[in-house]
Amino acid sequence: MAIFYVSDMSLNIVKHPLVDKILTDLRDENTQDSRFRILGKQVTYFLLIEATKNLATKPRRIRTPLSDFDGVDLAQSIVIVPILRSGLAMLEPAIDLFQDASVGYIGLERNEKTAVAGTYYCKFPVMKDKFVMIVDPMLATGHSAELAIEAVLKTGPAHVVMISIVAAPEGVKHLEKNYPNVPIYAAAIDEKLNDKKFIVPGLGDFGDRAYGTK
């Protein structure tokens, strides 16, 4: 199977002054829902660009208003898989950047008492030999991401990456142990999980803050 993408590290933290500023505003408990959604989209653009910087390209010759030009196209098809529901907040910027991408969905719901996730919905396009980006704003315990990665790998993709806005050390360690060949991209790795398995300092419950639910 051809691999069109290489990452030297399993964990990749995207560092940029603007990313740090956006994260600060996302973390602020006084940030309103509408502003929170916009900030989530903004930081997702940075993550997506970093996660795809090594994608292979192929030649494409075009005509500009002044002359012929030898440009490029992406050489590999892309699939975006948001983990429902919070991952939907990262889907729009992904489609903005990769307009020809296909979209799959996986619904995972965490039991608030045990913090263990279960699958309640899964619908994928053809993903064989494609570049698959799994997106979920919060990588906490890593169990939801593990279920998503496991489901995606069964479809035979060429490469899989996990993209989260904020990650906990426990979740990163869990994925590195179970799926060391799946690179993780995040804007920050936070301090820890609390006794309720929420990331500290974190962003709070991303879905609730983005969609105004409690």
GROMACS elastic network, one bead per residue, 0.5 to 0.9 nm:
[ bonds ]
;  ai    aj funct       b0    kb
    1   129     6  0.73423   500
    1   158     6  0.67216   500
    2   129     6  0.75220   500
    2   158     6  0.64687   500
    3     6     6  0.77041   500
    3   129     6  0.84063   500
    3   158     6  0.56446   500
    3   159     6  0.66065   500
    4    54     6  0.80757   500
    4    55     6  0.63494   500
    4    56     6  0.58395   500
    4    75     6  0.83504   500
    4    76     6  0.75073   500
    4   131     6  0.82159   500
    4   158     6  0.74304   500
    4   159     6  0.76345   500
    5    52     6  0.80910   500
    5    53     6  0.88235   500
    5    54     6  0.56964   500
    5    55     6  0.54934   500
    5    56     6  0.69633   500
    5   131     6  0.83406   500
    5   158     6  0.86632   500
    5   159     6  0.70719   500
    6    54     6  0.66120   500
    6    55     6  0.82761   500
    6   159     6  0.89879   500
    7    10     6  0.72106   500
    7    12     6  0.86910   500
    7    51     6  0.87379   500
    7    54     6  0.78961   500
    7   181     6  0.89803   500
    7   183     6  0.67108   500
    8   183     6  0.86293   500
    9    12     6  0.64059   500
    9   183     6  0.67028   500
    9   184     6  0.83835   500
   10   172     6  0.89164   500
   10   176     6  0.68257   500
   10   180     6  0.64770   500
   10   181     6  0.68918   500
   10   182     6  0.65268   500
   10   184     6  0.57359   500
   10   185     6  0.83540   500
   11   172     6  0.75278   500
   11   176     6  0.83096   500
   11   183     6  0.59608   500
   11   185     6  0.61573   500
   11   186     6  0.78269   500
   12    50     6  0.87141   500
   12    51     6  0.84653   500
   12   183     6  0.73094   500
   12   184     6  0.59422   500
   12   186     6  0.64236   500
   12   187     6  0.84378   500
   13    47     6  0.88423   500
   13   184     6  0.83325   500
   13   185     6  0.59641   500
   13   186     6  0.51281   500
   13   187     6  0.54546   500
   13   188     6  0.61062   500
   13   189     6  0.75169   500
   14    19     6  0.77747   500
   14    46     6  0.74725   500
   14    47     6  0.66587   500
   14    50     6  0.71032   500
   14   185     6  0.71607   500
   14   186     6  0.61990   500
   14   188     6  0.73990   500
   15    18     6  0.86835   500
   15    19     6  0.67678   500
   15    20     6  0.74683   500
   15   187     6  0.68896   500
   15   188     6  0.83434   500
   16    19     6  0.51162   500
   16    20     6  0.63714   500
   16    21     6  0.87672   500
   16    46     6  0.87895   500
   16   187     6  0.89246   500
   17    20     6  0.51346   500
   17    21     6  0.63055   500
   17    22     6  0.87286   500
   18    22     6  0.61127   500
   18    23     6  0.84954   500
   18    43     6  0.85892   500
   19    22     6  0.51031   500
   19    23     6  0.60678   500
   19    24     6  0.85732   500
   19    42     6  0.84383   500
   19    43     6  0.61025   500
   19    46     6  0.75298   500
   19   187     6  0.70250   500
   20    23     6  0.51108   500
   20    24     6  0.62095   500
   20    25     6  0.87990   500
   20   187     6  0.80051   500
   20   188     6  0.86358   500
   21    24     6  0.51536   500
   21    25     6  0.64696   500
   21    26     6  0.87203   500
   22    25     6  0.51888   500
   22    26     6  0.61628   500
   22    27     6  0.86625   500
   22    39     6  0.61198   500
   22    40     6  0.81914   500
   22    42     6  0.76465   500
   22    43     6  0.66758   500
   23    27     6  0.60856   500
   23    28     6  0.86329   500
   23    39     6  0.79439   500
   23    40     6  0.86256   500
   23    43     6  0.76638   500
   23   165     6  0.85406   500
   23   166     6  0.88687   500
   23   187     6  0.78615   500
   23   188     6  0.83605   500
   23   203     6  0.85772   500
   24    27     6  0.51937   500
   24    28     6  0.63443   500
   25    28     6  0.52025   500
   25    29     6  0.85469   500
   25    30     6  0.87067   500
   25    31     6  0.66734   500
   25    35     6  0.89165   500
   25    36     6  0.79058   500
   25    39     6  0.75807   500
   26    29     6  0.78820   500
   26    31     6  0.67989   500
   26    35     6  0.85484   500
   26    36     6  0.59818   500
   26    37     6  0.89239   500
   26    39     6  0.65072   500
   26    40     6  0.73837   500
   26   203     6  0.63937   500
   27    30     6  0.87060   500
   27    31     6  0.79262   500
   27   201     6  0.79031   500
   27   202     6  0.66064   500
   27   204     6  0.75721   500
   28    31     6  0.56022   500
   28   203     6  0.76997   500
   29    32     6  0.81249   500
   29   203     6  0.80851   500
   29   204     6  0.81724   500
   31    34     6  0.84350   500
   31    35     6  0.64112   500
   31    36     6  0.61338   500
   31   209     6  0.89039   500
   32    35     6  0.54015   500
   32    36     6  0.59726   500
   32    37     6  0.87612   500
   32   209     6  0.79140   500
   32   210     6  0.86988   500
   32   212     6  0.89256   500
   33    37     6  0.63000   500
   33    38     6  0.88362   500
   33   208     6  0.87251   500
   33   209     6  0.56747   500
   33   210     6  0.53332   500
   33   211     6  0.66642   500
   33   212     6  0.60321   500
   34    37     6  0.53511   500
   34    38     6  0.66050   500
   34    39     6  0.88874   500
   34   210     6  0.72207   500
   34   211     6  0.83721   500
   34   212     6  0.87665   500
   35    38     6  0.51750   500
   35    39     6  0.62248   500
   35    40     6  0.86108   500
   35   210     6  0.86560   500
   36    39     6  0.51743   500
   36    40     6  0.61626   500
   36    41     6  0.87655   500
   36   209     6  0.70307   500
   36   210     6  0.59677   500
   37    40     6  0.50878   500
   37    41     6  0.64084   500
   37    42     6  0.87804   500
   37    89     6  0.70104   500
   37   209     6  0.82041   500
   37   210     6  0.52882   500
   37   211     6  0.80370   500
   38    41     6  0.51858   500
   38    42     6  0.62819   500
   38    43     6  0.88809   500
   39    42     6  0.50012   500
   39    43     6  0.63053   500
   39    44     6  0.85116   500
   40    43     6  0.55130   500
   40    44     6  0.61961   500
   40    45     6  0.89686   500
   40    89     6  0.69162   500
   40    90     6  0.71184   500
   40   137     6  0.82665   500
   40   165     6  0.80337   500
   40   210     6  0.83790   500
   41    44     6  0.50724   500
   41    45     6  0.65625   500
   41    89     6  0.68658   500
   41    90     6  0.60980   500
   41    91     6  0.85892   500
   41    92     6  0.74930   500
   41    93     6  0.58691   500
   41    94     6  0.89198   500
   42    45     6  0.55055   500
   42    46     6  0.71719   500
   42    93     6  0.78517   500
   43    46     6  0.53694   500
   43    47     6  0.65504   500
   43    48     6  0.88673   500
   43   165     6  0.73039   500
   43   187     6  0.76473   500
   44    47     6  0.50282   500
   44    48     6  0.60793   500
   44    49     6  0.85591   500
   44    89     6  0.89314   500
   44    90     6  0.61266   500
   44    91     6  0.89236   500
   44    93     6  0.66916   500
   44    94     6  0.77331   500
   44   137     6  0.87332   500
   44   163     6  0.86179   500
   44   164     6  0.83149   500
   44   165     6  0.70996   500
   44   187     6  0.87857   500
   45    48     6  0.52389   500
   45    49     6  0.62000   500
   45    50     6  0.86529   500
   45    90     6  0.86747   500
   45    93     6  0.61573   500
   45    94     6  0.72758   500
   45    97     6  0.79618   500
   46    49     6  0.53356   500
   46    50     6  0.62793   500
   46    51     6  0.86399   500
   46   187     6  0.84531   500
   47    50     6  0.52159   500
   47    51     6  0.60443   500
   47    52     6  0.86647   500
   47   163     6  0.70105   500
   47   164     6  0.79972   500
   47   165     6  0.77208   500
   47   185     6  0.66106   500
   47   186     6  0.67231   500
   47   187     6  0.70049   500
   48    51     6  0.50778   500
   48    52     6  0.62172   500
   48    53     6  0.85360   500
   48    93     6  0.85579   500
   48    94     6  0.70043   500
   48    97     6  0.83258   500
   48   133     6  0.86798   500
   48   163     6  0.76590   500
   48   185     6  0.85270   500
   49    52     6  0.53857   500
   49    53     6  0.60071   500
   49    97     6  0.85821   500
   50    53     6  0.53217   500
   50    54     6  0.85002   500
   50   185     6  0.78802   500
   51    54     6  0.77764   500
   51    55     6  0.88180   500
   51   133     6  0.85588   500
   51   161     6  0.74692   500
   51   162     6  0.87754   500
   51   163     6  0.77009   500
   51   183     6  0.85663   500
   51   184     6  0.85108   500
   51   185     6  0.64790   500
   52    55     6  0.54552   500
   53    56     6  0.88592   500
   55    74     6  0.71414   500
   55    75     6  0.75942   500
   55    76     6  0.76133   500
   55   131     6  0.88793   500
   56    73     6  0.88240   500
   56    74     6  0.62848   500
   56    75     6  0.54566   500
   56    76     6  0.70176   500
   57    72     6  0.59944   500
   57    73     6  0.55057   500
   57    76     6  0.77067   500
   58    71     6  0.84767   500
   58    72     6  0.53801   500
   58    73     6  0.53528   500
   58    74     6  0.61424   500
   58    75     6  0.52897   500
   59    70     6  0.67951   500
   59    71     6  0.59379   500
   59    73     6  0.63578   500
   59    74     6  0.88414   500
   59    75     6  0.88739   500
   60    69     6  0.84248   500
   60    70     6  0.59350   500
   60    73     6  0.60537   500
   61    68     6  0.71346   500
   61    69     6  0.57368   500
   61    71     6  0.56970   500
   61    72     6  0.75287   500
   62    67     6  0.86405   500
   62    68     6  0.58093   500
   62    69     6  0.53115   500
   62    70     6  0.64076   500
   62    71     6  0.69576   500
   63    66     6  0.75301   500
   63    67     6  0.57617   500
   63    69     6  0.58348   500
   63    70     6  0.86434   500
   64    67     6  0.52652   500
   64    68     6  0.59745   500
   64    69     6  0.66528   500
   65    68     6  0.85506   500
   72    75     6  0.87090   500
   73    76     6  0.89554   500
   74    77     6  0.76074   500
   76   129     6  0.84309   500
   76   130     6  0.64355   500
   76   131     6  0.67694   500
   77   100     6  0.79749   500
   77   101     6  0.67810   500
   77   102     6  0.82807   500
   77   127     6  0.87743   500
   77   129     6  0.82419   500
   77   130     6  0.53080   500
   77   131     6  0.62061   500
   77   132     6  0.86786   500
   78    98     6  0.75945   500
   78   100     6  0.76692   500
   78   102     6  0.65067   500
   78   103     6  0.86801   500
   78   127     6  0.84012   500
   78   130     6  0.57968   500
   78   132     6  0.58795   500
   78   133     6  0.76720   500
   79   101     6  0.53241   500
   79   103     6  0.54849   500
   79   104     6  0.70263   500
   79   125     6  0.80224   500
   79   126     6  0.87587   500
   79   127     6  0.69182   500
   79   130     6  0.68786   500
   79   131     6  0.61667   500
   79   133     6  0.63083   500
   79   134     6  0.85538   500
   80    91     6  0.74208   500
   80    94     6  0.73534   500
   80    95     6  0.82315   500
   80   101     6  0.68375   500
   80   102     6  0.63326   500
   80   104     6  0.62153   500
   80   105     6  0.83593   500
   80   131     6  0.85653   500
   80   132     6  0.58576   500
   80   134     6  0.61274   500
   80   135     6  0.73629   500
   81    87     6  0.81301   500
   81    91     6  0.81341   500
   81   102     6  0.86909   500
   81   103     6  0.58401   500
   81   105     6  0.53951   500
   81   106     6  0.70601   500
   81   124     6  0.80680   500
   81   132     6  0.71312   500
   81   133     6  0.60198   500
   81   135     6  0.61350   500
   81   136     6  0.88367   500
   81   148     6  0.86403   500
   81   152     6  0.87109   500
   82    85     6  0.77931   500
   82    86     6  0.78272   500
   82    88     6  0.57310   500
   82    89     6  0.84748   500
   82    90     6  0.72736   500
   82    91     6  0.64785   500
   82   103     6  0.80461   500
   82   104     6  0.70921   500
   82   105     6  0.57178   500
   82   106     6  0.67218   500
   82   107     6  0.85643   500
   82   133     6  0.82182   500
   82   134     6  0.57647   500
   82   136     6  0.61478   500
   83    86     6  0.66787   500
   83    88     6  0.72087   500
   83   105     6  0.64221   500
   83   106     6  0.51854   500
   83   107     6  0.58111   500
   83   108     6  0.66626   500
   83   134     6  0.71953   500
   83   135     6  0.63030   500
   83   136     6  0.55910   500
   83   137     6  0.89525   500
   83   144     6  0.82331   500
   83   145     6  0.81547   500
   83   148     6  0.74405   500
   84    87     6  0.54107   500
   84    88     6  0.63294   500
   84   105     6  0.70073   500
   84   106     6  0.60557   500
   84   108     6  0.62726   500
   84   109     6  0.81131   500
   84   121     6  0.87238   500
   84   136     6  0.80336   500
   85    88     6  0.57561   500
   85    89     6  0.80134   500
   85   106     6  0.89047   500
   85   107     6  0.70149   500
   85   108     6  0.80713   500
   85   109     6  0.87227   500
   85   136     6  0.86493   500
   85   207     6  0.67417   500
   86    89     6  0.58327   500
   86    90     6  0.78467   500
   86   135     6  0.88911   500
   86   136     6  0.63141   500
   86   137     6  0.65190   500
   86   138     6  0.83428   500
   86   206     6  0.64147   500
   86   208     6  0.85953   500
   86   210     6  0.80039   500
   86   211     6  0.89386   500
   87    90     6  0.54194   500
   87    91     6  0.66627   500
   87   134     6  0.85155   500
   87   135     6  0.55292   500
   87   137     6  0.61179   500
   87   138     6  0.88199   500
   87   164     6  0.88747   500
   87   207     6  0.85209   500
   88    92     6  0.73771   500
   88   135     6  0.82818   500
   88   136     6  0.80565   500
   89    92     6  0.67483   500
   89    93     6  0.83125   500
   89   136     6  0.84812   500
   89   137     6  0.80027   500
   89   207     6  0.83524   500
   89   210     6  0.76027   500
   90    93     6  0.60034   500
   90    94     6  0.64994   500
   90   135     6  0.66183   500
   90   136     6  0.73242   500
   90   137     6  0.73940   500
   91    94     6  0.50642   500
   91    95     6  0.62142   500
   91    96     6  0.85989   500
   91   103     6  0.86415   500
   91   135     6  0.77197   500
   92    95     6  0.52098   500
   92    96     6  0.61682   500
   92    97     6  0.88302   500
   93    97     6  0.63632   500
   93    98     6  0.85842   500
   94    97     6  0.53320   500
   94    98     6  0.60024   500
   94    99     6  0.80333   500
   94   101     6  0.85615   500
   95    99     6  0.50707   500
   95   100     6  0.77999   500
   95   101     6  0.68386   500
   95   102     6  0.87865   500
   95   103     6  0.87838   500
   96    99     6  0.58088   500
   97   100     6  0.89776   500
   98   101     6  0.54529   500
   98   102     6  0.89855   500
   99   102     6  0.85827   500
  102   124     6  0.89151   500
  102   125     6  0.67955   500
  102   126     6  0.85458   500
  102   127     6  0.87715   500
  103   124     6  0.71893   500
  103   125     6  0.67912   500
  104   122     6  0.78257   500
  104   123     6  0.56868   500
  104   125     6  0.58587   500
  105   121     6  0.75140   500
  105   122     6  0.57116   500
  105   123     6  0.52628   500
  105   124     6  0.62161   500
  106   119     6  0.73795   500
  106   120     6  0.78759   500
  106   121     6  0.55066   500
  106   123     6  0.64110   500
  106   124     6  0.79829   500
  106   148     6  0.68808   500
  106   151     6  0.87338   500
  107   118     6  0.82859   500
  107   119     6  0.57066   500
  107   120     6  0.53999   500
  107   122     6  0.61522   500
  107   123     6  0.89655   500
  107   148     6  0.88647   500
  108   117     6  0.59326   500
  108   118     6  0.53778   500
  108   120     6  0.60205   500
  108   121     6  0.72351   500
  108   122     6  0.88664   500
  108   144     6  0.65158   500
  108   147     6  0.83101   500
  108   148     6  0.82809   500
  109   116     6  0.82292   500
  109   117     6  0.52084   500
  109   118     6  0.54905   500
  109   119     6  0.65811   500
  109   120     6  0.71958   500
  109   144     6  0.81875   500
  110   113     6  0.86088   500
  110   114     6  0.79635   500
  110   115     6  0.55087   500
  110   116     6  0.54216   500
  110   118     6  0.64980   500
  110   144     6  0.79018   500
  111   114     6  0.54923   500
  111   115     6  0.50065   500
  111   116     6  0.54959   500
  111   117     6  0.61073   500
  111   118     6  0.78862   500
  112   115     6  0.52977   500
  112   116     6  0.78884   500
  112   196     6  0.79031   500
  112   197     6  0.89916   500
  113   116     6  0.82268   500
  113   196     6  0.79717   500
  114   117     6  0.85885   500
  114   196     6  0.87243   500
  115   141     6  0.81399   500
  115   143     6  0.88113   500
  115   196     6  0.75466   500
  115   197     6  0.66284   500
  116   141     6  0.87333   500
  116   143     6  0.69309   500
  116   144     6  0.78873   500
  117   143     6  0.65731   500
  117   144     6  0.56458   500
  117   147     6  0.82189   500
  118   144     6  0.77674   500
  118   147     6  0.82173   500
  119   122     6  0.74596   500
  119   144     6  0.86889   500
  119   147     6  0.78697   500
  119   148     6  0.88075   500
  122   151     6  0.85528   500
  124   127     6  0.75077   500
  124   152     6  0.83155   500
  124   155     6  0.87008   500
  126   130     6  0.84583   500
  126   155     6  0.75311   500
  127   130     6  0.53340   500
  127   131     6  0.78177   500
  127   132     6  0.74302   500
  127   152     6  0.80131   500
  127   155     6  0.58747   500
  127   156     6  0.65695   500
  127   157     6  0.53943   500
  127   158     6  0.84008   500
  128   131     6  0.87818   500
  128   155     6  0.57548   500
  128   158     6  0.68217   500
  129   155     6  0.87856   500
  129   156     6  0.61861   500
  129   159     6  0.75029   500
  130   156     6  0.81192   500
  130   158     6  0.51177   500
  130   159     6  0.66814   500
  130   160     6  0.85528   500
  131   157     6  0.63566   500
  131   158     6  0.58349   500
  131   160     6  0.60954   500
  131   161     6  0.81341   500
  132   152     6  0.80489   500
  132   157     6  0.67820   500
  132   158     6  0.79342   500
  132   159     6  0.61786   500
  132   161     6  0.64507   500
  132   162     6  0.87120   500
  133   159     6  0.85791   500
  133   160     6  0.59389   500
  133   161     6  0.50806   500
  133   162     6  0.60781   500
  133   163     6  0.69120   500
  134   145     6  0.81327   500
  134   148     6  0.75779   500
  134   149     6  0.76485   500
  134   152     6  0.86964   500
  134   160     6  0.73928   500
  134   161     6  0.62292   500
  134   163     6  0.60656   500
  134   164     6  0.85701   500
  135   145     6  0.89363   500
  135   161     6  0.86086   500
  135   162     6  0.61902   500
  135   164     6  0.60396   500
  135   165     6  0.88960   500
  136   139     6  0.70071   500
  136   145     6  0.79648   500
  136   162     6  0.79564   500
  136   163     6  0.64202   500
  136   164     6  0.51524   500
  136   165     6  0.75352   500
  137   163     6  0.75262   500
  137   166     6  0.63978   500
  137   167     6  0.83725   500
  137   186     6  0.87517   500
  137   206     6  0.70994   500
  137   207     6  0.89326   500
  138   164     6  0.56183   500
  138   165     6  0.61293   500
  138   166     6  0.52690   500
  138   167     6  0.59060   500
  138   168     6  0.81848   500
  138   199     6  0.79875   500
  138   202     6  0.84167   500
  138   203     6  0.85150   500
  138   205     6  0.87351   500
  138   206     6  0.74147   500
  139   142     6  0.57322   500
  139   143     6  0.87316   500
  139   144     6  0.81766   500
  139   145     6  0.71931   500
  139   163     6  0.86552   500
  139   164     6  0.60898   500
  139   165     6  0.79391   500
  139   166     6  0.63461   500
  139   168     6  0.61696   500
  139   169     6  0.89733   500
  139   170     6  0.88833   500
  139   171     6  0.58291   500
  139   172     6  0.74514   500
  139   186     6  0.87769   500
  139   199     6  0.83350   500
  140   143     6  0.80211   500
  140   144     6  0.85457   500
  140   145     6  0.89431   500
  140   166     6  0.83219   500
  140   167     6  0.59962   500
  140   168     6  0.51845   500
  140   169     6  0.80287   500
  140   170     6  0.69256   500
  140   171     6  0.50388   500
  140   172     6  0.81213   500
  140   192     6  0.87362   500
  140   193     6  0.70249   500
  140   197     6  0.69343   500
  140   198     6  0.66759   500
  140   199     6  0.60391   500
  141   144     6  0.76687   500
  141   145     6  0.85762   500
  141   167     6  0.89390   500
  141   168     6  0.72479   500
  141   169     6  0.85089   500
  141   170     6  0.57389   500
  141   172     6  0.80159   500
  141   173     6  0.89793   500
  141   174     6  0.73019   500
  141   193     6  0.78056   500
  141   197     6  0.69299   500
  141   198     6  0.85722   500
  141   199     6  0.88439   500
  142   145     6  0.52014   500
  142   146     6  0.60027   500
  142   147     6  0.87506   500
  142   167     6  0.89065   500
  142   168     6  0.85277   500
  142   170     6  0.72964   500
  142   172     6  0.67496   500
  142   173     6  0.82318   500
  142   174     6  0.58963   500
  142   175     6  0.62240   500
  143   147     6  0.63034   500
  143   148     6  0.86691   500
  143   171     6  0.75317   500
  143   174     6  0.78195   500
  143   175     6  0.83072   500
  144   147     6  0.52347   500
  144   148     6  0.63133   500
  144   149     6  0.86565   500
  145   148     6  0.50430   500
  145   149     6  0.60203   500
  145   150     6  0.84420   500
  145   162     6  0.77007   500
  145   171     6  0.85875   500
  145   175     6  0.78123   500
  146   149     6  0.51327   500
  146   150     6  0.60127   500
  146   151     6  0.85796   500
  146   174     6  0.83326   500
  146   175     6  0.66817   500
  146   178     6  0.78698   500
  146   179     6  0.80030   500
  147   150     6  0.51226   500
  147   151     6  0.62312   500
  147   152     6  0.86448   500
  148   151     6  0.52012   500
  148   152     6  0.61567   500
  148   153     6  0.86260   500
  149   152     6  0.50580   500
  149   153     6  0.60102   500
  149   154     6  0.86927   500
  149   160     6  0.77492   500
  149   161     6  0.87596   500
  149   162     6  0.81635   500
  149   179     6  0.82647   500
  149   182     6  0.84427   500
  150   153     6  0.53278   500
  150   154     6  0.65959   500
  151   154     6  0.55160   500
  151   155     6  0.73497   500
  152   155     6  0.55855   500
  152   156     6  0.75363   500
  152   157     6  0.73784   500
  152   160     6  0.80127   500
  153   156     6  0.55708   500
  153   157     6  0.63066   500
  153   159     6  0.87346   500
  153   160     6  0.77953   500
  154   157     6  0.80919   500
  156   159     6  0.86619   500
  157   160     6  0.69096   500
  159   181     6  0.89731   500
  159   182     6  0.78580   500
  160   181     6  0.84406   500
  160   182     6  0.58546   500
  160   183     6  0.75272   500
  161   181     6  0.88678   500
  161   182     6  0.54078   500
  161   183     6  0.51502   500
  161   184     6  0.61320   500
  161   185     6  0.76105   500
  162   182     6  0.68385   500
  162   183     6  0.62164   500
  162   185     6  0.62054   500
  162   186     6  0.85783   500
  163   183     6  0.84859   500
  163   184     6  0.58960   500
  163   186     6  0.60456   500
  164   167     6  0.66115   500
  164   184     6  0.76313   500
  164   185     6  0.61960   500
  164   187     6  0.73567   500
  164   188     6  0.88150   500
  165   185     6  0.79338   500
  165   187     6  0.51269   500
  165   188     6  0.67763   500
  165   189     6  0.88741   500
  166   186     6  0.57452   500
  166   187     6  0.58975   500
  166   188     6  0.50399   500
  166   189     6  0.58900   500
  166   190     6  0.69068   500
  166   199     6  0.82355   500
  166   202     6  0.68748   500
  166   203     6  0.79645   500
  167   170     6  0.84211   500
  167   171     6  0.67474   500
  167   172     6  0.68263   500
  167   185     6  0.89626   500
  167   186     6  0.64983   500
  167   187     6  0.80868   500
  167   188     6  0.62857   500
  167   190     6  0.61014   500
  167   199     6  0.75137   500
  167   202     6  0.82948   500
  168   171     6  0.53556   500
  168   172     6  0.63712   500
  168   173     6  0.86847   500
  168   188     6  0.85963   500
  168   189     6  0.55701   500
  168   190     6  0.52564   500
  168   191     6  0.66365   500
  168   192     6  0.55927   500
  168   193     6  0.65194   500
  168   198     6  0.88335   500
  168   199     6  0.59890   500
  168   200     6  0.78981   500
  168   202     6  0.84693   500
  169   172     6  0.51258   500
  169   173     6  0.60323   500
  169   174     6  0.85101   500
  169   189     6  0.65492   500
  169   190     6  0.69000   500
  169   191     6  0.70375   500
  169   192     6  0.61881   500
  169   193     6  0.81082   500
  170   173     6  0.52028   500
  170   174     6  0.61516   500
  170   175     6  0.88035   500
  170   192     6  0.70789   500
  170   193     6  0.73120   500
  171   174     6  0.50490   500
  171   175     6  0.63264   500
  171   176     6  0.85603   500
  172   175     6  0.53297   500
  172   176     6  0.60545   500
  172   177     6  0.85487   500
  172   184     6  0.77452   500
  172   189     6  0.85353   500
  173   176     6  0.50866   500
  173   177     6  0.61018   500
  173   178     6  0.86637   500
  174   177     6  0.52901   500
  174   178     6  0.63041   500
  174   179     6  0.82854   500
  175   178     6  0.51176   500
  175   179     6  0.52704   500
  175   180     6  0.67067   500
  175   182     6  0.79610   500
  175   184     6  0.85242   500
  176   179     6  0.54177   500
  176   181     6  0.78502   500
  176   182     6  0.78074   500
  176   183     6  0.85187   500
  176   184     6  0.87522   500
  177   180     6  0.59485   500
  178   181     6  0.89724   500
  179   182     6  0.56253   500
  179   183     6  0.86336   500
  180   183     6  0.74321   500
  185   188     6  0.89257   500
  186   189     6  0.70677   500
  189   192     6  0.87693   500
  190   193     6  0.86045   500
  190   199     6  0.69989   500
  190   200     6  0.63277   500
  190   201     6  0.65261   500
  190   202     6  0.66719   500
  191   199     6  0.76082   500
  191   200     6  0.58274   500
  191   201     6  0.67750   500
  191   202     6  0.84912   500
  192   197     6  0.87768   500
  192   198     6  0.83287   500
  192   199     6  0.59510   500
  192   200     6  0.54539   500
  192   201     6  0.78383   500
  192   202     6  0.89089   500
  193   196     6  0.75140   500
  193   197     6  0.50038   500
  193   198     6  0.52321   500
  193   200     6  0.57397   500
  193   201     6  0.87104   500
  193   202     6  0.89514   500
  194   197     6  0.51313   500
  194   198     6  0.55132   500
  194   199     6  0.65285   500
  194   200     6  0.65310   500
  195   198     6  0.75163   500
  196   199     6  0.89573   500
  198   201     6  0.87461   500
  198   202     6  0.75049   500
  198   204     6  0.74429   500
  198   205     6  0.79969   500
  199   203     6  0.75589   500
  199   204     6  0.75800   500
  200   203     6  0.79810   500
  200   204     6  0.84508   500
  201   204     6  0.81688   500
  202   205     6  0.86566   500
  203   206     6  0.64687   500
  203   209     6  0.86738   500
  204   207     6  0.88881   500
  204   208     6  0.83138   500
  204   209     6  0.74836   500
  205   208     6  0.54510   500
  205   209     6  0.62042   500
  205   210     6  0.85877   500
  205   214     6  0.87770   500
  206   209     6  0.52130   500
  206   210     6  0.59450   500
  206   211     6  0.84332   500
  207   210     6  0.51617   500
  207   211     6  0.59155   500
  207   212     6  0.79209   500
  207   213     6  0.75075   500
  207   214     6  0.89777   500
  208   211     6  0.54012   500
  208   212     6  0.53618   500
  208   214     6  0.55099   500
  209   212     6  0.53930   500
  209   213     6  0.68386   500
  209   214     6  0.80161   500
  210   213     6  0.80509   500
